[in-house]
């Protein structure tokens, strides 16, 4: 069974659009992960600094 060219074209466009969507989503997720990781790292560093300053105050 052969598909008419218009159906084939629609299917190709749908596949390309879906692929582009997933690529974009993947890029966005990577970017979000980077932002979250950066935020968590910064928070952990600032918490460590606070704890060490509190410890030094308590010790001093």
C-alpha positions as CSV (number, residue, x, y, z in Angstrom):
1,X,0.0,0.0,0.0
2,X,1.5,3.4,-1.0
3,X,0.6,6.5,0.9
4,X,-0.3,9.6,-1.0
5,X,2.5,12.2,-1.1
6,X,0.5,14.6,1.1
7,X,0.2,12.0,3.9
8,X,3.9,11.2,3.6
9,X,4.7,14.9,3.8
10,X,2.5,15.4,6.9
11,X,4.1,12.4,8.6
12,X,7.6,13.8,7.8
13,X,6.7,17.2,9.2
14,X,5.2,15.7,12.3
15,X,8.4,13.6,12.9
16,X,10.7,16.6,12.4
17,X,8.6,18.8,14.6
18,X,8.5,16.2,17.4
19,X,12.3,15.7,17.0
20,X,12.9,19.5,17.2
21,X,10.6,19.7,20.3
22,X,12.5,17.0,22.1
23,X,15.8,18.6,21.2
24,X,14.6,21.9,22.5
25,X,13.1,20.4,25.6
26,X,16.3,18.5,26.3
27,X,18.4,21.7,26.0
28,X,16.0,23.5,28.3
29,X,16.2,20.6,30.9
30,X,20.0,20.7,30.7
31,X,19.9,24.5,31.3
32,X,17.4,24.1,34.2
33,X,19.5,21.4,35.7
34,X,22.6,23.7,35.5
35,X,20.7,26.5,37.2
36,X,19.4,24.2,39.9
37,X,22.8,22.7,40.5
38,X,24.4,26.2,40.6
39,X,21.8,27.4,43.1
40,X,22.2,24.3,45.3
41,X,26.0,24.7,45.2
42,X,25.8,28.4,46.1
43,X,23.3,27.6,48.9
44,X,25.5,24.8,50.4
45,X,28.6,27.1,50.2
46,X,26.8,29.9,52.0
47,X,25.4,27.5,54.6
48,X,28.9,26.2,55.2
49,X,30.2,29.7,55.6
50,X,27.5,30.5,58.1
51,X,28.1,27.4,60.1
52,X,31.8,28.0,60.2
53,X,31.3,31.6,61.3
54,X,28.9,30.5,64.0
55,X,31.3,27.8,65.1
56,X,34.2,30.3,65.3
57,X,32.0,32.7,67.2
58,X,31.0,29.9,69.6
59,X,34.6,28.9,70.0
60,X,35.9,32.5,70.3
